[in-house]
Amino acid sequence: MSLSSCNLLSNPSFETGSLSPWFTTVPNVNIATVTNATTAYDGNYYLDLKTDYGNRGHSIAQAISDLHRGGVYTFTAQIQIPEPSGAEYCFVNAYVGQNATTGLIVSQLLMPTGEWTAVSGEYTRQGLRADDVLTVTGSCTSPGSSYIFDVLVDEVIFAEEGCVDEEEE
């Protein structure tokens, strides 16, 4: 599957085999591993994002450029919650900027099915800055709070609405 040339993100399917230019929002903690341990949604690699104890989440982020005020952007990511995982359910959130409320793109509940599921939403640029940060968070809930779960991430797309892929012209 070919990723859109309209995508504003680099390394969207982690096919470089490394996290860069994505970064974790908790420095110096191994919460995000690029791997090919199971079947990826796209290509060979995907990201294994670990949640935190206490039913809390962890995040990855990437700087994005060339956003314009009033621009509408679409976000899509392929997410898998492995089964069986012990998690009752998980949430995946995506937002732009420093505020998960005002910059929220999507917050979606996912069950541990072991299947890749599309998580998507829209974002309308309100601010004046052309550069910002896209953050993707995974968190899971279980009866106990002393567990860490896996949220698998692949093919992350952030593109301006109406952009036509060069291959489709």
Backbone as a printed PyTorch tensor [residue, N CA C, xyz], in Angstrom:
tensor([[[  0.8390,  -1.1720,   0.0000],
         [  0.0000,   0.0000,   0.0000],
         [  0.8880,   1.2410,   0.0000]],

        [[  0.6280,   2.1630,  -0.8770],
         [  1.4260,   3.3790,  -0.9980],
         [  0.8330,   4.4840,  -0.1440]],

        [[  1.6770,   5.1670,   0.5870],
         [  1.1990,   6.2820,   1.3900],
         [  1.1000,   7.5310,   0.5390]],

        [[  0.1780,   8.3820,   0.8870],
         [ -0.0940,   9.6000,   0.1370],
         [  1.0880,  10.5530,   0.1560]],

        [[  1.3710,  11.1670,  -1.0070],
         [  2.4080,  12.1970,  -1.0590],
         [  1.9190,  13.4740,  -0.3920]],

        [[  0.6370,  13.5290,  -0.0610],
         [  0.0630,  14.6810,   0.6340],
         [  0.3580,  14.6460,   2.1340]],

        [[  0.8410,  13.5210,   2.6310],
         [  1.0910,  13.3610,   4.0580],
         [  2.1640,  14.3440,   4.5230]],

        [[  1.8610,  15.1130,   5.5710],
         [  2.8080,  16.0810,   6.1230],
         [  3.7730,  15.4470,   7.1190]],

        [[  3.6000,  14.1620,   7.4010],
         [  4.4440,  13.4690,   8.3700],
         [  5.5630,  12.7070,   7.6690]],

        [[  6.6830,  12.5910,   8.3510],
         [  7.8030,  11.7770,   7.8800],
         [  7.7880,  10.4520,   8.6310]],

        [[  8.2250,   9.3960,   7.9660],
         [  8.2820,   8.0590,   8.5520],
         [  6.9200,   7.6390,   9.1270]],

        [[  5.8410,   7.7760,   8.3410],
         [  4.4920,   7.5240,   8.8530],
         [  4.1840,   6.0610,   9.1480]],

        [[  4.9050,   5.1420,   8.5220],
         [  4.7050,   3.7120,   8.7790],
         [  5.9330,   3.0860,   9.4340]],

        [[  6.8380,   3.9410,   9.9060],
         [  8.0160,   3.4980,  10.6600],
         [  8.9040,   2.5590,   9.8470]],

        [[  8.8520,   2.6990,   8.5160],
         [  9.5980,   1.8050,   7.6310],
         [ 11.1050,   2.0480,   7.6440]],

        [[ 11.5570,   3.1230,   8.2800],
         [ 13.0000,   3.3150,   8.4140],
         [ 13.5700,   2.3580,   9.4570]],

        [[ 12.6770,   1.7340,  10.2360],
         [ 13.1220,   0.8480,  11.3030],
         [ 13.4830,   1.5880,  12.5710]],

        [[ 13.2900,   2.9140,  12.5680],
         [ 13.5680,   3.7090,  13.7670],
         [ 12.4010,   4.6530,  14.0340]],

        [[ 12.4000,   5.2540,  15.2010],
         [ 11.3220,   6.1540,  15.6080],
         [ 11.4370,   7.5320,  14.9610]],

        [[ 12.6450,   7.9990,  14.7330],
         [ 12.8870,   9.3530,  14.2370],
         [ 12.1740,   9.6110,  12.9100]],

        [[ 11.5760,  10.7750,  12.7110],
         [ 11.5870,  11.9940,  13.5100],
         [ 10.5030,  12.0590,  14.5810]],

        [[  9.7620,  10.9780,  14.7770],
         [  8.8440,  10.9140,  15.9090],
         [  9.6700,  10.9570,  17.1920]],

        [[  9.0670,  11.3900,  18.2680],
         [  9.7340,  11.3620,  19.5700],
         [  8.6980,  11.0410,  20.6320]],

        [[  9.1710,  10.5260,  21.7630],
         [  8.2660,  10.2420,  22.8720],
         [  8.1580,  11.4860,  23.7340]],

        [[  7.0240,  11.6220,  24.3980],
         [  6.8250,  12.7930,  25.2520],
         [  7.3660,  12.5650,  26.6540]],

        [[  7.9220,  11.3820,  26.8910],
         [  8.6110,  11.0820,  28.1460],
         [ 10.0340,  10.6970,  27.7670]],

        [[ 10.9770,  11.6370,  27.8490],
         [ 12.3460,  11.3500,  27.4130],
         [ 13.0240,  10.2660,  28.2520]],

        [[ 13.9280,   9.5550,  27.6110],
         [ 14.7820,   8.5630,  28.2700],
         [ 14.0240,   7.4000,  28.9000]],

        [[ 12.8190,   7.1320,  28.4210],
         [ 12.0570,   5.9770,  28.8870],
         [ 11.6770,   5.1750,  27.6490]],

        [[ 11.9120,   3.8700,  27.6780],
         [ 11.6500,   3.0240,  26.5160],
         [ 10.1630,   2.6780,  26.4270]],

        [[  9.3740,   3.6010,  25.8650],
         [  7.9350,   3.3840,  25.7500],
         [  7.4910,   3.1520,  24.3140]],

        [[  8.3820,   3.3570,  23.3540],
         [  8.0180,   3.2340,  21.9440],
         [  9.1020,   2.4590,  21.2040]],

        [[  8.7170,   1.3160,  20.6440],
         [  9.6610,   0.4640,  19.9360],
         [  9.1650,   0.1990,  18.5220]],

        [[  9.9870,   0.5050,  17.5420],
         [  9.6680,   0.1530,  16.1580],
         [ 10.0720,  -1.3030,  15.9730]],

        [[  9.1310,  -2.1130,  15.4800],
         [  9.3610,  -3.5520,  15.4220],
         [  8.6800,  -4.1780,  14.2050]],

        [[  9.0380,  -5.4080,  13.9240],
         [  8.3600,  -6.2090,  12.9080],
         [  8.0230,  -7.5820,  13.4900]],

        [[  7.7280,  -7.6110,  14.7900],
         [  7.4830,  -8.8660,  15.5040],
         [  6.2240,  -9.5900,  15.0230]],

        [[  5.2230,  -8.8570,  14.5710],
         [  4.0210,  -9.4560,  13.9880],
         [  3.7400,  -8.7320,  12.6710]],

        [[  2.6290,  -9.0190,  12.0500],
         [  2.3060,  -8.4380,  10.7520],
         [  1.9230,  -6.9700,  10.8770]],

        [[  2.6270,  -6.1300,  10.1500],
         [  2.3210,  -4.7000,  10.1170],
         [  1.0970,  -4.4650,   9.2440]],

        [[  0.4460,  -3.3190,   9.4260],
         [ -0.6610,  -2.9550,   8.5450],
         [ -0.1300,  -2.6020,   7.1660]],

        [[  0.9700,  -1.8290,   7.1620],
         [  1.5700,  -1.3760,   5.9100],
         [  3.0700,  -1.6210,   5.9730]],

        [[  3.6240,  -2.2790,   4.9920],
         [  5.0630,  -2.5040,   4.9610],
         [  5.4940,  -3.5740,   5.9360]],

        [[  6.6970,  -3.3840,   6.4990],
         [  7.2810,  -4.3850,   7.3850],
         [  7.2700,  -4.0040,   8.8550]],

        [[  7.2520,  -2.7000,   9.1480],
         [  7.4020,  -2.2360,  10.5270],
         [  6.1510,  -1.5280,  11.0240]],

        [[  6.0330,  -1.4610,  12.3400],
         [  4.9850,  -0.6980,  13.0160],
         [  5.5640,  -0.2600,  14.3530]],

        [[  4.8260,   0.5580,  15.0740],
         [  5.2800,   1.0460,  16.3690],
         [  4.5270,   0.3390,  17.4820]],

        [[  5.2510,  -0.1480,  18.4750],
         [  4.6530,  -0.7130,  19.6840],
         [  4.7760,   0.3500,  20.7670]],

        [[  3.6600,   1.0090,  21.0710],
         [  3.6150,   2.0600,  22.0900],
         [  3.1120,   1.4520,  23.3900]],

        [[  3.9120,   1.5360,  24.4340],
         [  3.5430,   0.9830,  25.7350],
         [  2.7090,   2.0030,  26.5060]],

        [[  1.6740,   1.5130,  27.1970],
         [  0.9090,   2.3870,  28.0800],
         [  1.6470,   2.4760,  29.4130]],

        [[  1.0710,   3.1870,  30.3660],
         [  1.7120,   3.3760,  31.6650],
         [  0.8850,   2.6870,  32.7490]],

        [[  1.5170,   2.4810,  33.8950],
         [  0.8070,   1.9450,  35.0500],
         [ -0.3040,   2.9010,  35.4570]],

        [[ -1.2860,   2.3800,  36.1770],
         [ -2.3640,   3.2290,  36.6680],
         [ -3.3550,   3.6050,  35.5840]],

        [[ -3.4480,   2.7870,  34.5380],
         [ -4.3740,   3.0360,  33.4300],
         [ -4.1110,   4.3650,  32.7310]],

        [[ -2.8540,   4.7970,  32.7220],
         [ -2.4830,   6.0460,  32.0470],
         [ -1.8230,   5.7340,  30.7090]],

        [[ -1.7340,   6.7480,  29.8920],
         [ -1.1880,   6.5590,  28.5600],
         [  0.2010,   7.1170,  28.3840]],

        [[  0.7830,   6.7890,  27.2390],
         [  2.0330,   7.3750,  26.7770],
         [  1.8100,   7.8830,  25.3680]],

        [[  2.7040,   8.7660,  24.9340],
         [  2.5040,   9.4430,  23.6500],
         [  3.7590,   9.4600,  22.7990]],

        [[  3.5060,   9.5470,  21.4800],
         [  4.5430,   9.8830,  20.5190],
         [  4.1100,  11.1780,  19.8500]],

        [[  5.0670,  11.9130,  19.3230],
         [  4.7400,  13.1910,  18.6880],
         [  5.7000,  13.4460,  17.5380]],

        [[  5.2790,  14.3360,  16.6410],
         [  6.1260,  14.7530,  15.5300],
         [  5.8000,  16.1980,  15.1790]],

        [[  6.8540,  16.9740,  14.9420],
         [  6.6640,  18.3590,  14.4960],
         [  6.0790,  18.3470,  13.0880]],

        [[  5.1390,  19.2430,  12.8460],
         [  4.5460,  19.3860,  11.5150],
         [  4.6920,  20.8360,  11.0790]],

        [[  4.8850,  21.0290,   9.7880],
         [  5.1400,  22.3680,   9.2470],
         [  4.1340,  22.7090,   8.1600]],

        [[  4.1350,  23.9830,   7.8030],
         [  3.3470,  24.4940,   6.6810],
         [  1.8410,  24.3860,   6.8800]],

        [[  1.3820,  24.4750,   8.1350],
         [ -0.0580,  24.5230,   8.3780],
         [ -0.5350,  25.9510,   8.1700]],

        [[ -1.7100,  26.1340,   7.5730],
         [ -2.2200,  27.4880,   7.4260],
         [ -3.5380,  27.6560,   8.1670]],

        [[ -3.6890,  28.8750,   8.6690],
         [ -4.8780,  29.2310,   9.4370],
         [ -6.1230,  28.9770,   8.5950]],

        [[ -7.0790,  28.2960,   9.1820],
         [ -8.3110,  27.9520,   8.4920],
         [ -8.2110,  26.6800,   7.6740]],

        [[ -6.9990,  26.1480,   7.5340],
         [ -6.8120,  24.9020,   6.7850],
         [ -7.4460,  23.7310,   7.5140]],

        [[ -8.0550,  22.8390,   6.7600],
         [ -8.6590,  21.6380,   7.3320],
         [ -7.7490,  20.4580,   6.9960]],

        [[ -7.4110,  19.6930,   8.0190],
         [ -6.4830,  18.5790,   7.8770],
         [ -7.1560,  17.2920,   8.3360]],

        [[ -6.8860,  16.2140,   7.6200],
         [ -7.4260,  14.9170,   8.0080],
         [ -6.3180,  14.0830,   8.6440]],

        [[ -6.6950,  13.3640,   9.6710],
         [ -5.7830,  12.4830,  10.3970],
         [ -6.3340,  11.0680,  10.3060]],

        [[ -5.4650,  10.1220,  10.0080],
         [ -5.8270,   8.7040,  10.0390],
         [ -4.6210,   7.9230,  10.5490]],

        [[ -4.8840,   6.9570,  11.4100],
         [ -3.8370,   6.0430,  11.8680],
         [ -4.4380,   4.6540,  11.9710]],

        [[ -3.6440,   3.6600,  11.6810],
         [ -4.0590,   2.2720,  11.8640],
         [ -3.5740,   1.8300,  13.2440]],

        [[ -4.5100,   1.3610,  14.0720],
         [ -4.2170,   1.0000,  15.4590],
         [ -4.6560,  -0.4370,  15.7100]],

        [[ -3.8490,  -1.1500,  16.4740],
         [ -4.2200,  -2.5050,  16.8820],
         [ -3.9890,  -2.6580,  18.3800]],

        [[ -4.9810,  -3.2150,  19.0600],
         [ -4.8320,  -3.6060,  20.4620],
         [ -4.7620,  -5.1330,  20.4380]],

        [[ -3.5830,  -5.7030,  20.7280],
         [ -3.4250,  -7.1600,  20.6320],
         [ -4.4090,  -7.9110,  21.5300]],

        [[ -4.7710,  -9.1050,  21.0600],
         [ -5.6680,  -9.9550,  21.8280],
         [ -4.9670, -11.2850,  22.0580]],

        [[ -5.0180, -11.9300,  23.1990],
         [ -5.5510, -11.3500,  24.4300],
         [ -4.5230, -10.4210,  25.0610]],

        [[ -4.9860,  -9.3630,  25.6680],
         [ -4.0470,  -8.4110,  26.2460],
         [ -4.2700,  -8.2040,  27.7360]],

        [[ -5.4660,  -8.5140,  28.2230],
         [ -5.7880,  -8.2400,  29.6130],
         [ -6.4510,  -6.8920,  29.7840]],

        [[ -6.3840,  -6.0600,  28.7620],
         [ -7.0360,  -4.7500,  28.8230],
         [ -8.5260,  -4.9220,  28.5640]],

        [[ -9.3460,  -4.1620,  29.2900],
         [-10.7820,  -4.1620,  29.0170],
         [-11.0520,  -3.3930,  27.7250]],

        [[-10.4070,  -2.2480,  27.6020],
         [-10.5080,  -1.4220,  26.3980],
         [ -9.3790,  -0.4110,  26.4330]],

        [[ -9.1420,   0.2260,  25.3010],
         [ -8.0910,   1.2350,  25.2030],
         [ -8.6450,   2.4790,  24.5200]],

        [[ -7.9780,   3.5870,  24.7190],
         [ -8.2980,   4.8310,  24.0290],
         [ -7.0890,   5.2620,  23.2170]],

        [[ -7.3470,   5.7880,  22.0390],
         [ -6.3200,   6.4320,  21.2390],
         [ -6.7830,   7.8590,  21.0070]],

        [[ -5.9240,   8.8030,  21.3410],
         [ -6.2120,  10.2240,  21.1570],
         [ -5.1640,  10.8160,  20.2310]],

        [[ -5.5790,  11.7820,  19.4310],
         [ -4.6400,  12.5390,  18.6050],
         [ -5.0220,  14.0050,  18.7120]],

        [[ -4.0020,  14.8550,  18.8450],
         [ -4.2630,  16.2890,  18.9120],
         [ -3.0750,  17.0610,  18.3690]],

        [[ -3.3450,  18.3190,  18.0130],
         [ -2.3060,  19.2230,  17.5280],
         [ -2.1230,  20.3200,  18.5630]],

        [[ -0.8750,  20.6610,  18.8370],
         [ -0.5780,  21.7290,  19.7880],
         [ -0.2930,  21.1860,  21.1700]],

        [[ -0.3490,  22.0840,  22.1410],
         [ -0.0200,  21.7130,  23.5110],
         [ -1.2390,  21.3500,  24.3360]],

        [[ -2.4310,  21.4630,  23.7520],
         [ -3.6480,  21.2640,  24.5120],
         [ -4.4880,  20.1640,  23.8790]],

        [[ -4.6710,  19.0720,  24.6050],
         [ -5.4340,  17.9400,  24.0820],
         [ -6.9210,  18.2450,  23.9740]],

        [[ -7.3650,  19.3310,  24.5620],
         [ -8.7790,  19.7030,  24.4650],
         [ -9.0300,  20.5890,  23.2610]],

        [[ -8.3190,  21.7030,  23.1640],
         [ -8.5840,  22.6370,  22.0630],
         [ -8.0370,  22.1430,  20.7360]],

        [[ -7.0220,  21.3040,  20.7600],
         [ -6.4460,  20.7900,  19.5180],
         [ -6.8690,  19.3710,  19.1880]],

        [[ -7.8830,  18.8570,  19.9080],
         [ -8.2800,  17.4590,  19.7420],
         [ -8.7440,  17.1520,  18.3250]],

        [[ -8.2140,  16.0820,  17.7690],
         [ -8.6280,  15.5760,  16.4600],
         [ -9.5750,  14.3970,  16.6490]],

        [[ -9.1800,  13.4580,  17.4860],
         [ -9.9950,  12.2650,  17.7030],
         [ -9.6560,  11.6490,  19.0580]],

        [[-10.6670,  11.0630,  19.6890],
         [-10.5030,  10.2420,  20.8800],
         [-11.4090,   9.0400,  20.6620]],

        [[-10.8010,   7.8780,  20.4610],
         [-11.5930,   6.7090,  20.0750],
         [-11.3150,   5.5340,  20.9890]],

        [[-12.3820,   4.8930,  21.4410],
         [-12.2930,   3.6960,  22.2590],
         [-12.0980,   2.4940,  21.3400]],

        [[-11.1580,   1.6380,  21.6960],
         [-10.8810,   0.4280,  20.9160],
         [-10.8420,  -0.7830,  21.8420]],

        [[-11.3610,  -1.8790,  21.3530],
         [-11.3370,  -3.1280,  22.1040],
         [-10.1110,  -3.9440,  21.6750]],

        [[ -9.6280,  -4.8300,  22.5540],
         [ -8.4790,  -5.6750,  22.1950],
         [ -8.9010,  -6.8200,  21.2730]],

        [[ -8.9750,  -6.5270,  19.9690],
         [ -9.4370,  -7.5150,  18.9870],
         [ -8.2950,  -8.1930,  18.2430]],

        [[ -7.1100,  -7.5930,  18.2780],
         [ -6.0000,  -8.1260,  17.5040],
         [ -6.0860,  -7.7660,  16.0310]],

        [[ -7.0010,  -6.8720,  15.6600],
         [ -7.1830,  -6.4390,  14.2730],
         [ -6.7790,  -4.9790,  14.1260]],

        [[ -6.2470,  -4.6210,  12.9660],
         [ -5.9360,  -3.2220,  12.6860],
         [ -7.2430,  -2.4640,  12.4680]],

        [[ -7.3610,  -1.2990,  13.0990],
         [ -8.5650,  -0.4760,  13.0240],
         [ -8.1760,   0.9500,  12.6830]],

        [[ -8.8980,   1.5630,  11.7520],
         [ -8.6280,   2.9600,  11.3910],
         [ -9.2040,   3.8880,  12.4500]],

        [[ -8.3710,   4.8090,  12.9050],
         [ -8.7900,   5.8740,  13.8120],
         [ -8.6020,   7.1640,  13.0280]],

        [[ -9.6540,   7.9640,  12.9050],
         [ -9.5300,   9.1460,  12.0520],
         [-10.3420,  10.3140,  12.5790]],

        [[ -9.9800,  11.5000,  12.1170],
         [-10.6900,  12.7120,  12.4890],
         [-10.1770,  13.8820,  11.6770]],

        [[-10.7550,  15.0500,  11.9350],
         [-10.3720,  16.2770,  11.2300],
         [ -9.8960,  17.3240,  12.2130]],

        [[ -9.0250,  18.1730,  11.7240],
         [ -8.4940,  19.2770,  12.5200],
         [ -8.5360,  20.5420,  11.6690]],

        [[ -9.0850,  21.6180,  12.2200],
         [ -9.0840,  22.9130,  11.5410],
         [ -8.0980,  23.8210,  12.2530]],

        [[ -7.1280,  24.3120,  11.5250],
         [ -6.0770,  25.1640,  12.0900],
         [ -6.6610,  26.5130,  12.4750]],

        [[ -6.5650,  26.8740,  13.7600],
         [ -7.0810,  28.1480,  14.2570],
         [ -5.9820,  29.1740,  14.5010]],

        [[ -4.8320,  28.7270,  14.9700],
         [ -3.7590,  29.6390,  15.3630],
         [ -3.0040,  30.2240,  14.1900]],

        [[ -2.0740,  31.1100,  14.5110],
         [ -1.2820,  31.7860,  13.4920],
         [  0.0070,  31.0550,  13.1430]],

        [[  0.5000,  30.2090,  14.0690],
         [  1.7620,  29.5160,  13.8090],
         [  1.6150,  28.5390,  12.6520]],

        [[  2.6300,  28.4700,  11.8140],
         [  2.6200,  27.5240,  10.6950],
         [  3.1900,  26.1740,  11.1140]],

        [[  3.9380,  26.1450,  12.2100],
         [  4.5540,  24.9120,  12.6990],
         [  3.9070,  24.5110,  14.0120]],

        [[  3.7540,  23.2290,  14.2160],
         [  3.1620,  22.7460,  15.4520],
         [  3.5870,  21.3080,  15.6780]],

        [[  2.9340,  20.6340,  16.6130],
         [  3.2670,  19.2570,  16.9480],
         [  1.9890,  18.4230,  16.9600]],

        [[  2.0450,  17.2670,  16.2940],
         [  0.9660,  16.2840,  16.3390],
         [  1.3420,  15.2610,  17.4010]],

        [[  0.4210,  14.9860,  18.3270],
         [  0.6520,  14.0140,  19.3910],
         [ -0.3770,  12.8950,  19.2820]],

        [[  0.0850,  11.6570,  19.4180],
         [ -0.7830,  10.4820,  19.4170],
         [ -0.5490,   9.7570,  20.7370]],

        [[ -1.6380,   9.4990,  21.4750],
         [ -1.5580,   8.8840,  22.7990],
         [ -2.3440,   7.5840,  22.8240]],

        [[ -1.7900,   6.5830,  23.4770],
         [ -2.4920,   5.3250,  23.7040],
         [ -2.5760,   5.0520,  25.1890]],

        [[ -3.7680,   4.6950,  25.6610],
         [ -3.9560,   4.3330,  27.0690],
         [ -4.9650,   3.1970,  27.1450]],

        [[ -4.8220,   2.3420,  28.1410],
         [ -5.7200,   1.1950,  28.2940],
         [ -6.2120,   1.1010,  29.7280]],

        [[ -7.3900,   0.5140,  29.8890],
         [ -8.0030,   0.3400,  31.1970],
         [ -8.1420,  -1.1470,  31.4840]],

        [[ -7.8350,  -1.5080,  32.7280],
         [ -7.9700,  -2.8940,  33.1670],
         [ -8.4720,  -2.8910,  34.6040]],

        [[ -8.9230,  -4.0540,  35.1040],
         [ -9.4040,  -4.1120,  36.4850],
         [ -8.3330,  -3.7170,  37.5030]],

        [[ -7.0830,  -4.0250,  37.2040],
         [ -5.9870,  -3.6420,  38.0870],
         [ -5.2230,  -2.4910,  37.4760]],

        [[ -4.5060,  -1.7560,  38.2970],
         [ -3.7840,  -0.5930,  37.7680],
         [ -2.2830,  -0.8280,  37.6670]],

        [[ -1.8540,  -2.0730,  37.8210],
         [ -0.4170,  -2.3370,  37.8030],
         [  0.0250,  -3.0590,  36.5300]],

        [[ -0.6230,  -2.7170,  35.4130],
         [ -0.3000,  -3.3710,  34.1500],
         [  0.1020,  -2.3550,  33.0880]],

        [[  0.9400,  -2.8070,  32.1700],
         [  1.3200,  -2.0290,  30.9900],
         [  0.8090,  -2.8030,  29.7800]],

        [[  0.2160,  -2.0890,  28.8220],
         [ -0.3370,  -2.7310,  27.6360],
         [  0.3300,  -2.1980,  26.3800]],

        [[  0.0890,  -2.8870,  25.2640],
         [  0.6420,  -2.4950,  23.9700],
         [ -0.4490,  -1.8740,  23.1080]],

        [[ -0.1370,  -0.7310,  22.5150],
         [ -0.9820,  -0.1030,  21.5050],
         [ -0.1110,  -0.0280,  20.2530]],

        [[ -0.4790,  -0.7880,  19.2250],
         [  0.3180,  -0.8460,  18.0020],
         [ -0.1650,   0.2260,  17.0290]],

        [[  0.7900,   0.9250,  16.4070],
         [  0.4850,   2.0720,  15.5390],
         [  1.1780,   1.8760,  14.1940]],

        [[  0.4500,   2.1620,  13.1040],
         [  1.0290,   2.0680,  11.7650],
         [  0.3020,   3.0470,  10.8410]],

        [[  0.9220,   3.3670,   9.7350],
         [  0.3750,   4.2230,   8.6740],
         [ -0.3670,   5.4480,   9.2260]],

        [[  0.3900,   6.3570,   9.8140],
         [ -0.1740,   7.5940,  10.3570],
         [ -0.1480,   8.6540,   9.2570]],

        [[ -1.3110,   9.2260,   8.9670],
         [ -1.4180,  10.2200,   7.8970],
         [ -2.0280,  11.5040,   8.4470]],

        [[ -1.3960,  12.6290,   8.1320],
         [ -1.9160,  13.9560,   8.4670],
         [ -1.7720,  14.7810,   7.1950]],

        [[ -2.8800,  15.0470,   6.5230],
         [ -2.8320,  15.6910,   5.2080],
         [ -3.8940,  16.7750,   5.1060]],

        [[ -3.5990,  17.8010,   4.3290],
         [ -4.5790,  18.8580,   4.1170],
         [ -5.7280,  18.3190,   3.2770]],

        [[ -6.9370,  18.6230,   3.7160],
         [ -8.1230,  18.1750,   2.9940],
         [ -8.1090,  18.7180,   1.5700]],

        [[ -8.4470,  17.8680,   0.6250],
         [ -8.4850,  18.2830,  -0.7730],
         [ -7.1750,  18.1080,  -1.5070]],

        [[ -6.1150,  17.7420,  -0.8000],
         [ -4.8330,  17.5110,  -1.4620],
         [ -4.9670,  16.2920,  -2.3660]],

        [[ -4.4650,  16.4080,  -3.5830],
         [ -4.5310,  15.3090,  -4.5420],
         [ -3.1590,  14.6590,  -4.6310]],

        [[ -3.1300,  13.3690,  -4.3780],
         [ -1.8930,  12.6000,  -4.4550],
         [ -1.3600,  12.6610,  -5.8840]],

        [[ -0.0670,  12.9050,  -6.0390],
         [  0.5540,  13.0170,  -7.3620],
         [  0.3270,  11.7730,  -8.2100]],

        [[  0.2350,  10.5990,  -7.5730],
         [  0.0390,   9.3480,  -8.3020],
         [ -1.3490,   9.2630,  -8.9200]],

        [[ -2.3190,  10.0430,  -8.3870],
         [ -3.6980,   9.9720,  -8.8600],
         [ -3.9680,  10.9410,  -9.9980]],

        [[ -3.0400,  11.8520, -10.2930],
         [ -3.2740,  12.8590, -11.3270],
         [ -3.2380,  12.2710, -12.7080]]])
